[in-house]
């Protein structure tokens, strides 16, 4: 999402090569580039000014020691200040109250509020073992209540029914009473949004807040809104005692400056970020990790966390034993690894968290084609017999034609899959022998959709 900013900042490092230390003269041009990059990324002007001033103050006279170049030293300062700008450390939800802990969700229509309610409910149920109830107080948008009901079923949490003729405040009060009587730990309240800020909406949500006294009031904002996200966040923070922010669509292709400035403008921490449309597509917002991603350093910690969530540990142990025993890597294993990668959010999600030199491979994939590619690979493997999956060497011309017909693809697609599989097989052999460096170099051949 912030690729352009990452590339601009990488160029800043190159301009400072050969200097012995950072001085006012040699960082002036570099900071000008940083300023332009931030403004182009839709970062709010007050946030840009604050960041540049802080970087200039800290960077002048910064010693360039050891193997660090001046560019790397400046990036180190920028990393620290970016982290501070976005909130320094992750702030989780405050649920320390007599149950139910009430969480009020606010935001404009189209920001992804209802889906975020489902994502947060699923997260609380699965990671904190909470009994969660959700309710919709949106009596204006057609099918809003039904949408939340569907989302609640998908998330595996309880849903409190409401009808369009009810008043939002009455719905909220009844939901609180129901949650108390049925021993729910958390109540998530979805509110009505508008296409733009208006007095009626602000008055209604203020009344809701006063009636149910939530422990958390979260502002849901679309990270793709750019400068409008900042103005909206400011208006909501003035009308409500916000406790935190959730950024949605952080995996989009916009400039994404909202991620850098919404905390500076509101003074409230960004608690979570929405990544992807699935209900599992939400992650804790860590300012330090986001700063690393912006500066092209990657976010390996979040990648490891994704892996822990997406990978079946028992299957992983069995797979490792199989490799060590020398039984080899077959097409059943290949299909299983693709499925595990899909659970982690797909290749593009993984690449977004890798350092820039690895992430460049993601740009080689066609936009939106990854899921289609993975589905096609699974379809081809499913068209094979168990014997063919275990012994790919059996696949001669006649068998390939039968498999292609069964999967609805051309024979060339089957050949391409087998070539990818052979490359993966070589990588796995190196991995089983401890050749991690070789594995990383050969990673392109191992992952579907990459050349």
N, C-alpha and C positions, 0 to 999 in steps of 0.2 A: 504493500500500500504506500509506503514511504520510500519507494525505490529511488525516485528522483533526488530526494533529500540525501539519501545514503550516497548516491553517486557524486553529488556536489561536494559533500563533506570529504569524500575520498580524494577528490582533486585538491582540496585544501591542504591535505597532508603532503601531497607531492610538491606543492609550491614552496614548502619550507625545508626541503632536503638540502643538506650541506651547511645549514646555519649551526653555529656553536651553541646558541641559547636563544630563548624567546625574548625579544625586545619590543618596545612600542612600535618601532619602524617595521620590523618584519612580520608582526601580527596584524598590522592595520589592514593590509590587503586581504589577509586570510579571514579576518572578522567581517570584512565587507562581503566576502563570498558567503560566509555563514549566514549573515543577515539576509542577503538576497534569497538564499536557499530556503530559509525559514519562512519568509514572506510569500514565496512562490508556493510553499506547502500549506498556505492558508493559516499559518499560526497568527494569532491576534497580535497586533502591534505592541500593546503594553507588555505582553509576554516576551516578545522579541527584544524590546528595549531592555527589560530586566535581565534577560539571559546574556545579552551582549555585554552589558555593563559589568555583570558578575564575572564573565569569562575574562574580560579585559583586565579587571582588577587582579584576578587570581593568576592569570597567565604571564603577565609582565614579570620578568625576572625568574620565571620557573626554570629550574636547572634541567639541562638535558644530560641525563646520566646513563651510565651503562650502555646498553644496546639501543636505547630509545633515540629516535630522530626528533627534531623539533616538532615536526608534524604530529608524531605520535604523542609527544608531550602535550601539545595543544588539544589533541583529541581527548586525552585523559582529563584535561580540565573541562572541556565541553561535556564529556560524559558525566562528570560529577555534577555540573550545573544543570544539565538536562534532567538528571535524576531528581535533583532538588525541585526543579520546576514542576515536575509531574507528581511530587509528593513524597519523595525519599524512600518510603517503605510501603509494603502492601498493608492496607487496612481491611480487615475482614468484617463480617456482619456482627453487630452487637446483639446478641440474643439473651443477654443476662437480665432477664426480667421474669416475673411470674407468668407462666404460660396462659394464653398464647402470646408469643412475641409477634407483634403486628408490624408488617412491613407494607408501607404505602408506596405505590409505584406511580410516578407522574411523568408527563412528557407529551409531546405533540403527536398527533395522529400520523401513522406511517413510520414512526421511529423504531417499531418492533417491540412495543411494550408488552403486548399479550404473549408473544412468543418468548420474550425474556422472562415473564412470570413463570411460564412452563419450564424454561431452562433452569431458573433459580430453584424452583420447587424440586425438580429432579435432582439437582446438585445437593440440596439440603437432605433429601431423602436418602440418597446413595452414599454421600460422604460423611454426613453427620447423624444418620439414622433418625432423622426427625419425622414426626407425624405431621404432614403438611395439609392445610386446607387452602383452597384458592377461591376467590369470588370476584365477579365482574360488576363494577358499578357504572359501566358504560351503557346507558339506556338510549343513546342517540345513534350510534353506528349500527346499521343493520347487521345482524348475525354476530355481533361482538360477543354476546353471552354464549352462543353456540360454539363459537371459535374457541373460547377459553375452556368450555366443557370438553371439546375434542382434544385440546392440548393437555388438559389435566389427565385424561384417560391415557394418553401416550406417555406422560411422565410418571404415571402410576401413583397419583396423589388424589386426595378427596376434592370434590367440587361442590360448592354451595350454590344451589339454583336461585335465580332471580328472574323477574319479568320486566318488560319494558315500561309497564305502568307504575312500577315502584319508584320511590324517590331514592337517589343514590345514598343519602345519609341513612335512611331506614334500612336499605340493603346491607350497608356496612355494619350497622349496629346489630342487626339480626345475625350476621355472619360471625361477629365477635361472640355473641351469646351462644351460638351453636358450637363454636370452637371450644369455648369454656366447658360446655356440658358434655362434649365428646372427647375431651382430653387431647386436643391438638397442641403440638408444640409451637407451630408457626402458622400464622394467617397471612397470606399474600393478597393484597387488595389491588386489583387492576382498576384504573380510573379512566374516565373519558378523555380523549384528546381532541384537538382541533387542528385544522390545517395551518392556523397561525394563532398567535397569542391573542386572547380577547378577555375582556373584563368578566364575562359570565363564567368562563372556565376557571379563572383564578379564584373567583368568589366561591364557586362550588367546591373546588379542591381544598380551599382554606377551611370551609365548613366541615368537610370530611375529616380533615386533620384534627380539628378541634373536637369532633364527636368521638373519634376512636383513639386518639392520642398514641400514634404509632411510635415504636422505639426506633425504627429506621424509616426515613423518608428518602427514597431513592429517585433521582432524576435520570430518566432513560433518554439518551440523545444519540441521534444518528451521526456517526463519525464522518459520513460522506457529505454532511451539510456545509462544511467549511466555515466561513465567517458567521453564517446564520446560526450555526450551533452555539457559537459563543454568545450571540445576542439572546438566544432563547434560554440558554443556561443562566445568564445574568438575570433575566426577567423572572424565572422560576425561583432563583435563590433569593430574590427580593420579596417574593410573595409567600414563600414557604421556608420553614427552618430545615433545609435539606441536610441530610447527614452523609450523603454520598452520591456518586454518579456511576451509571453503567453505560459504557460506550458500546453501541451496536454497529454491526457491519465494518468491524475493524479490518476484515480481510478483503474489503472492497478495493477498487482500483483508483479511488480518488486521492487527492493530495494529503488528506488525513491530518491537517494541522490541529483539528479539534483535540486530538489526543494530547497535544503538547500544551494547549492553552486553556482548556476548560477548567482545569484545577486552579490555575493562576487567577482566572477571572472570578470564580465562585468561592475559592478558598476551601472547597470541599474535596475530599479524596476520591479518586477514581477507584472503585472497589472491584469491578468486574468488567470484562470485555467480551462482547459477542463475536464469535468467529464461526461463520457458516450457518446454514439454515437448520441443521439437525438440533434436537434438544440437548445433545451432548456438547454442542458448540458454544460453550461458555468457559472462560478461564479467569482465574484470579489475576488482577492487574498488578504487576510488579514494576514500579517505575525504573528500577535499575536494569531489569531485563529488557524493557522497552527501549531504554536509552542505548543498550548494547545492540539491539536490532537496527535501530536508526543509524548507528555508526558502522554498520556492516560487520559487527562482531558476532552476530548470531545470538540465539537464545537456547543454548544446549540444555539448560536446566528444565525449561518448559517442555522441550522435546522429550526429555527423559520422563517427565511427569505424564505426558501424552502416551508414551510407550507403556508405562505402568498401567494406565487406565485401559488401553486398547489391547494389550497382549495377554493372552491366557498363559499364566505362569507354568501350569502343568504341561501344556503343549510345548512351551519353550524348552522346558527341562528335557522332555522326551526327544525333541528335535535335536538338542545339543548332544544327547546320548547317542542318537542315531548317527550323527556326523562323526563322532569320535570312534564309533565301532567300525567305521569304514563301509557301512551299508550304502552310503551314497545319497545323493539328493535327487529325488524323482519328481515327476509332474504333479503328484499329489502334494508334495511339500511346496512346490512352486505356487500352486493355487492357494495353499494355506497362508503363505507369506504375503501374497497379494491381498487376501482377506484381512490379515492383521494390519496391513498398511492402510486399508480403507477405514478400519476402526479408528486409526490414529488421525483421521481427517484427510487422508489422501496424500499424494506426493506433493502437491502444491503447498499444503499446510506444513509438511515436514521441511520442505525447502525454505519456507519463509523464516524458519527458526535456525537454519544453518548459517554459518559465516558466509560472507558475500561470495567468496571464491567457489563455494559449493552451490550456493543458491542460484548462480547464473544459469545453471542447467535447467531450472524451472522455466525460464523464459523461452526455452526451445519447445515447450509443449504448446499445443494449440489451446487457445482459451476455451474453457468449457469442455474439452475433449477428453479429459482424464478419466472421468467416470465411465464414459462410453468405451474407452480403450480397455479399462479393467473389466467391464461387463463382457466385452467381446472375447477377451482372453479366457474368462471363466466359462463362457459358452462353448468355446472350442474344446477346452479340457473336459467339460461335462459330456461332450459328444464322443469321447474316447472310452474304450472298454477298460476295466480295472487292470488288465494285463498290459495294455498300451501305456497307461499312466505309470505303471511300475517299471516298464521296460521300453522307453521311448525309441530304442534302436529298432523295434519292430515296425515302426512307422515308415513304410515304403509308399510308393506312388498311389496304389489302389486304396490303401487304408486312408491316406491323406485326402483323397477325393471323397470317400465316404464321410469322413469327419467334417470336411468343409460343407458338404451338403446338409449334414445334420445340424451344423451351427449356423447355416445360412450365410456363409462367407465364401470368398474366393480361396483357392488352394494357396495362393501367395500369402494370405493371412496366416494360414497354418504353418507355412515355412518360416514366416517372420517370427511367430511365437516360438517355434523350435530353436531358432537362432538365439533369441533372447534367453531361452531356457539353458542352452549350452553355455552361454556367457555366465549366467547365474551359477551354473554347475561348477565352472572353473573358479568363480569367486568363492564358493562355499568350500571347495577343496583347499584353497589358500587359507581361508578362515580357520578351517579345522587344523591346519598346520601352524597356526599362529601368525599368519601373514597379514596383519591388520592394515599395514601401509599399502600393500598390494590390493587389498580389498577396497580401500577408499579410492584408489586410482582407477579401479575397474568398476566403480559403482554405476556408471552410466549404462553399462551393458546389462546390469542386474535389474534395473528398475523399468517397468513398462512405460511406454510413452516417451522415452528419452532416446536420443541418438548419440 
